[in-house]
């Protein structure tokens, strides 16, 4: 399970559609669908009830949503703390601190 899986899951949950989530994330609908399918396969559960025009969270999907949002919020917080030039949406990052390899940042 990777960051893209969580991003796709949370976006589909909020937009209640793959196309809305794909547009918001800047991905193709097929890419978002693949990520949702892969996440469901890894977890071994169905996360969404699929309708003709919408996707609604199942009870298990609803139970997972707060945890997924918490992970993404933590990554956004880390990104802000480190002054990262990229967004969490892309899943990219750069070393935090004065230079790479200096060790962990300590709380002040």
PABALUM-975279 format. One record per atom (N, C-alpha, C): residue number from 0; residue in one letter; atom name; x, y, z. Coordinates in nm, 3 decimals, m for minus. Layout:
# residues N
   pos   code   site        px        py        pz
   NUM      A     CA         X         Y         Z
...
END
This chain:
# residues 108
   pos   code   site        px        py        pz
     0      X      N     0.086    m0.117     0.000
     0      X     CA     0.000     0.000     0.000
     0      X      C     0.090     0.123     0.000
     1      X      N     0.061     0.214    m0.088
     1      X     CA     0.142     0.335    m0.098
     1      X      C     0.059     0.461    m0.084
     2      X      N     0.129     0.571    m0.090
     2      X     CA     0.064     0.701    m0.076
     2      X      C    m0.043     0.723    m0.183
     3      X      N    m0.013     0.684    m0.305
     3      X     CA    m0.110     0.705    m0.413
     3      X      C    m0.240     0.630    m0.387
     4      X      N    m0.231     0.513    m0.323
     4      X     CA    m0.352     0.437    m0.291
     4      X      C    m0.439     0.515    m0.192
     5      X      N    m0.374     0.571    m0.091
     5      X     CA    m0.448     0.648     0.010
     5      X      C    m0.506     0.776    m0.049
     6      X      N    m0.429     0.842    m0.134
     6      X     CA    m0.479     0.964    m0.199
     6      X      C    m0.602     0.933    m0.283
     7      X      N    m0.594     0.828    m0.361
     7      X     CA    m0.707     0.790    m0.446
     7      X      C    m0.828     0.751    m0.361
     8      X      N    m0.804     0.673    m0.256
     8      X     CA    m0.913     0.630    m0.168
     8      X      C    m0.984     0.750    m0.105
     9      X      N    m0.909     0.842    m0.047
     9      X     CA    m0.969     0.957     0.019
     9      X      C    m1.042     1.046    m0.082
    10      X      N    m0.982     1.066    m0.198
    10      X     CA    m1.046     1.150    m0.300
    10      X      C    m1.177     1.088    m0.349
    11      X      N    m1.178     0.959    m0.377
    11      X     CA    m1.302     0.894    m0.422
    11      X      C    m1.406     0.900    m0.312
    12      X      N    m1.365     0.880    m0.188
    12      X     CA    m1.459     0.888    m0.076
    12      X      C    m1.524     1.025    m0.067
    13      X      N    m1.445     1.130    m0.089
    13      X     CA    m1.498     1.266    m0.077
    13      X      C    m1.581     1.307    m0.198
    14      X      N    m1.537     1.271    m0.317
    14      X     CA    m1.608     1.309    m0.439
    14      X      C    m1.719     1.211    m0.476
    15      X      N    m1.715     1.093    m0.415
    15      X     CA    m1.811     0.987    m0.442
    15      X      C    m1.814     0.948    m0.589
    16      X      N    m1.702     0.971    m0.658
    16      X     CA    m1.689     0.928    m0.797
    16      X      C    m1.543     0.920    m0.834
    17      X      N    m1.513     0.827    m0.923
    17      X     CA    m1.376     0.812    m0.970
    17      X      C    m1.339     0.930    m1.058
    18      X      N    m1.432     0.975    m1.141
    18      X     CA    m1.399     1.086    m1.231
    18      X      C    m1.373     1.215    m1.154
    19      X      N    m1.452     1.243    m1.051
    19      X     CA    m1.429     1.362    m0.969
    19      X      C    m1.296     1.356    m0.897
    20      X      N    m1.266     1.239    m0.844
    20      X     CA    m1.138     1.220    m0.774
    20      X      C    m1.022     1.234    m0.872
    21      X      N    m1.035     1.175    m0.989
    21      X     CA    m0.929     1.183    m1.089
    21      X      C    m0.903     1.327    m1.131
    22      X      N    m1.008     1.402    m1.152
    22      X     CA    m0.992     1.543    m1.190
    22      X      C    m0.923     1.621    m1.079
    23      X      N    m0.964     1.599    m0.956
    23      X     CA    m0.905     1.670    m0.843
    23      X      C    m0.757     1.635    m0.824
    24      X      N    m0.722     1.510    m0.848
    24      X     CA    m0.584     1.465    m0.830
    24      X      C    m0.496     1.490    m0.952
    25      X      N    m0.559     1.513    m1.067
    25      X     CA    m0.483     1.532    m1.190
    25      X      C    m0.439     1.401    m1.252
    26      X      N    m0.514     1.294    m1.226
    26      X     CA    m0.484     1.161    m1.280
    26      X      C    m0.596     1.119    m1.374
    27      X      N    m0.572     1.015    m1.449
    27      X     CA    m0.678     0.960    m1.535
    27      X      C    m0.774     0.879    m1.448
    28      X      N    m0.896     0.863    m1.498
    28      X     CA    m0.993     0.784    m1.423
    28      X      C    m0.947     0.640    m1.412
    29      X      N    m0.882     0.588    m1.517
    29      X     CA    m0.836     0.450    m1.511
    29      X      C    m0.726     0.433    m1.406
    30      X      N    m0.640     0.533    m1.389
    30      X     CA    m0.535     0.527    m1.287
    30      X      C    m0.595     0.523    m1.148
    31      X      N    m0.694     0.606    m1.124
    31      X     CA    m0.760     0.608    m0.992
    31      X      C    m0.832     0.476    m0.968
    32      X      N    m0.901     0.425    m1.068
    32      X     CA    m0.970     0.297    m1.054
    32      X      C    m0.872     0.185    m1.022
    33      X      N    m0.757     0.185    m1.088
    33      X     CA    m0.655     0.082    m1.062
    33      X      C    m0.604     0.091    m0.918
    34      X      N    m0.585     0.213    m0.868
    34      X     CA    m0.535     0.230    m0.732
    34      X      C    m0.636     0.182    m0.629
    35      X      N    m0.763     0.211    m0.653
    35      X     CA    m0.869     0.165    m0.562
    35      X      C    m0.875     0.012    m0.565
    36      X      N    m0.871    m0.046    m0.683
    36      X     CA    m0.873    m0.192    m0.696
    36      X      C    m0.754    m0.257    m0.627
    37      X      N    m0.638    m0.198    m0.643
    37      X     CA    m0.517    m0.251    m0.581
    37      X      C    m0.526    m0.242    m0.429
    38      X      N    m0.577    m0.130    m0.378
    38      X     CA    m0.592    m0.114    m0.233
    38      X      C    m0.691    m0.218    m0.178
    39      X      N    m0.802    m0.236    m0.248
    39      X     CA    m0.899    m0.336    m0.204
    39      X      C    m0.838    m0.476    m0.204
    40      X      N    m0.757    m0.504    m0.304
    40      X     CA    m0.693    m0.635    m0.312
    40      X      C    m0.594    m0.655    m0.198
    41      X      N    m0.512    m0.554    m0.170
    41      X     CA    m0.414    m0.564    m0.062
    41      X      C    m0.483    m0.583     0.073
    42      X      N    m0.590    m0.506     0.096
    42      X     CA    m0.660    m0.512     0.223
    42      X      C    m0.755    m0.631     0.234
    43      X      N    m0.794    m0.683     0.118
    43      X     CA    m0.885    m0.797     0.118
    43      X      C    m1.028    m0.761     0.153
    44      X      N    m1.066    m0.635     0.128
    44      X     CA    m1.202    m0.589     0.157
    44      X      C    m1.252    m0.503     0.042
    45      X      N    m1.384    m0.491     0.035
    45      X     CA    m1.446    m0.399    m0.060
    45      X      C    m1.464    m0.266     0.011
    46      X      N    m1.406    m0.161    m0.045
    46      X     CA    m1.411    m0.030     0.019
    46      X      C    m1.529     0.054    m0.028
    47      X      N    m1.578     0.027    m0.149
    47      X     CA    m1.686     0.107    m0.206
    47      X      C    m1.796     0.019    m0.263
    48      X      N    m1.919     0.067    m0.250
    48      X     CA    m2.032     0.012    m0.325
    48      X      C    m2.037     0.092    m0.453
    49      X      N    m2.027     0.024    m0.564
    49      X     CA    m2.020     0.091    m0.693
    49      X      C    m2.158     0.100    m0.755
    50      X      N    m2.202     0.224    m0.781
    50      X     CA    m2.328     0.248    m0.848
    50      X      C    m2.301     0.291    m0.991
    51      X      N    m2.405     0.317    m1.066
    51      X     CA    m2.387     0.356    m1.206
    51      X      C    m2.321     0.493    m1.219
    52      X      N    m2.346     0.580    m1.122
    52      X     CA    m2.289     0.714    m1.133
    52      X      C    m2.216     0.760    m1.007
    53      X      N    m2.206     0.672    m0.906
    53      X     CA    m2.138     0.713    m0.784
    53      X      C    m2.076     0.594    m0.713
    54      X      N    m1.988     0.625    m0.622
    54      X     CA    m1.924     0.524    m0.538
    54      X      C    m1.943     0.566    m0.394
    55      X      N    m2.002     0.480    m0.315
    55      X     CA    m2.026     0.508    m0.174
    55      X      C    m1.943     0.413    m0.090
    56      X      N    m1.891     0.465     0.019
    56      X     CA    m1.811     0.384     0.109
    56      X      C    m1.893     0.270     0.169
    57      X      N    m1.832     0.153     0.177
    57      X     CA    m1.891     0.044     0.254
    57      X      C    m1.862     0.072     0.401
    58      X      N    m1.913    m0.011     0.489
    58      X     CA    m1.885     0.010     0.632
    58      X      C    m1.735    m0.004     0.659
    59      X      N    m1.670    m0.097     0.592
    59      X     CA    m1.525    m0.111     0.611
    59      X      C    m1.449     0.007     0.552
    60      X      N    m1.495     0.057     0.439
    60      X     CA    m1.433     0.176     0.380
    60      X      C    m1.449     0.297     0.471
    61      X      N    m1.568     0.310     0.529
    61      X     CA    m1.593     0.419     0.623
    61      X      C    m1.506     0.410     0.746
    62      X      N    m1.478     0.288     0.791
    62      X     CA    m1.392     0.270     0.907
    62      X      C    m1.246     0.304     0.874
    63      X      N    m1.205     0.282     0.750
    63      X     CA    m1.068     0.310     0.710
    63      X      C    m1.044     0.458     0.680
    64      X      N    m1.147     0.530     0.639
    64      X     CA    m1.131     0.669     0.597
    64      X      C    m1.062     0.759     0.700
    65      X      N    m1.102     0.760     0.826
    65      X     CA    m1.033     0.849     0.922
    65      X      C    m0.884     0.819     0.935
    66      X      N    m0.848     0.692     0.931
    66      X     CA    m0.706     0.656     0.941
    66      X      C    m0.629     0.704     0.818
    67      X      N    m0.688     0.687     0.701
    67      X     CA    m0.622     0.732     0.577
    67      X      C    m0.606     0.884     0.578
    68      X      N    m0.708     0.955     0.623
    68      X     CA    m0.699     1.101     0.631
    68      X      C    m0.593     1.144     0.732
    69      X      N    m0.582     1.070     0.840
    69      X     CA    m0.482     1.101     0.943
    69      X      C    m0.340     1.086     0.885
    70      X      N    m0.317     0.981     0.808
    70      X     CA    m0.186     0.959     0.746
    70      X      C    m0.154     1.074     0.651
    71      X      N    m0.250     1.110     0.566
    71      X     CA    m0.226     1.219     0.471
    71      X      C    m0.205     1.352     0.542
    72      X      N    m0.280     1.377     0.649
    72      X     CA    m0.260     1.500     0.727
    72      X      C    m0.121     1.504     0.789
    73      X      N    m0.075     1.390     0.839
    73      X     CA     0.059     1.383     0.897
    73      X      C     0.166     1.411     0.792
    74      X      N     0.148     1.359     0.673
    74      X     CA     0.244     1.385     0.565
    74      X      C     0.243     1.532     0.523
    75      X      N     0.125     1.591     0.518
    75      X     CA     0.117     1.734     0.486
    75      X      C     0.187     1.817     0.593
    76      X      N     0.167     1.780     0.718
    76      X     CA     0.231     1.850     0.829
    76      X      C     0.383     1.838     0.820
    77      X      N     0.431     1.720     0.789
    77      X     CA     0.575     1.700     0.771
    77      X      C     0.628     1.787     0.658
    78      X      N     0.553     1.791     0.550
    78      X     CA     0.593     1.870     0.434
    78      X      C     0.603     2.018     0.471
    79      X      N     0.505     2.067     0.545
    79      X     CA     0.507     2.208     0.588
    79      X      C     0.620     2.234     0.685
    80      X      N     0.641     2.142     0.778
    80      X     CA     0.746     2.157     0.878
    80      X      C     0.884     2.164     0.813
    81      X      N     0.901     2.085     0.710
    81      X     CA     1.031     2.078     0.643
    81      X      C     1.047     2.184     0.534
    82      X      N     0.941     2.258     0.507
    82      X     CA     0.948     2.357     0.400
    82      X      C     0.961     2.293     0.264
    83      X      N     0.902     2.175     0.249
    83      X     CA     0.914     2.102     0.122
    83      X      C     0.856     2.185     0.008
    84      X      N     0.924     2.179    m0.103
    84      X     CA     0.882     2.255    m0.220
    84      X      C     0.772     2.184    m0.296
    85      X      N     0.751     2.057    m0.269
    85      X     CA     0.649     1.982    m0.340
    85      X      C     0.532     1.956    m0.248
    86      X      N     0.422     1.912    m0.306
    86      X     CA     0.303     1.885    m0.227
    86      X      C     0.293     1.736    m0.197
    87      X      N     0.214     1.704    m0.099
    87      X     CA     0.191     1.564    m0.064
    87      X      C     0.120     1.493    m0.178
    88      X      N     0.042     1.565    m0.255
    88      X     CA    m0.034     1.504    m0.364
    88      X      C     0.055     1.422    m0.456
    89      X      N     0.176     1.469    m0.483
    89      X     CA     0.263     1.399    m0.576
    89      X      C     0.337     1.284    m0.510
    90      X      N     0.342     1.286    m0.379
    90      X     CA     0.412     1.181    m0.309
    90      X      C     0.562     1.199    m0.309
    91      X      N     0.611     1.311    m0.359
    91      X     CA     0.755     1.332    m0.361
    91      X      C     0.797     1.410    m0.238
    92      X      N     0.922     1.401    m0.207
    92      X     CA     0.973     1.470    m0.088
    92      X      C     1.119     1.505    m0.109
    93      X      N     1.171     1.587    m0.020
    93      X     CA     1.313     1.618    m0.020
    93      X      C     1.362     1.610     0.123
    94      X      N     1.491     1.595     0.142
    94      X     CA     1.542     1.584     0.280
    94      X      C     1.507     1.706     0.363
    95      X      N     1.486     1.683     0.489
    95      X     CA     1.451     1.788     0.583
    95      X      C     1.576     1.826     0.661
    96      X      N     1.595     1.951     0.692
    96      X     CA     1.711     1.995     0.768
    96      X      C     1.805     2.077     0.680
    97      X      N     1.922     2.112     0.734
    97      X     CA     2.016     2.196     0.659
    97      X      C     2.074     2.126     0.539
    98      X      N     2.107     2.000     0.555
    98      X     CA     2.156     1.923     0.441
    98      X      C     2.122     1.777     0.463
    99      X      N     2.119     1.704     0.355
    99      X     CA     2.084     1.562     0.364
    99      X      C     2.186     1.488     0.451
   100      X      N     2.138     1.392     0.524
   100      X     CA     2.226     1.308     0.603
   100      X      C     2.262     1.363     0.739
   101      X      N     2.199     1.472     0.784
   101      X     CA     2.232     1.530     0.914
   101      X      C     2.159     1.465     1.029
   102      X      N     2.075     1.369     1.003
   102      X     CA     2.003     1.305     1.112
   102      X      C     1.865     1.365     1.131
   103      X      N     1.791     1.312     1.226
   103      X     CA     1.654     1.357     1.245
   103      X      C     1.646     1.498     1.302
   104      X      N     1.535     1.562     1.273
   104      X     CA     1.509     1.693     1.330
   104      X      C     1.455     1.673     1.470
   105      X      N     1.504     1.747     1.564
   105      X     CA     1.459     1.735     1.703
   105      X      C     1.350     1.837     1.731
   106      X      N     1.256     1.799     1.817
   106      X     CA     1.153     1.893     1.859
   106      X      C     1.217     2.002     1.942
   107      X      N     1.166     2.123     1.927
   107      X     CA     1.220     2.235     2.005
   107      X      C     1.136     2.263     2.126
END
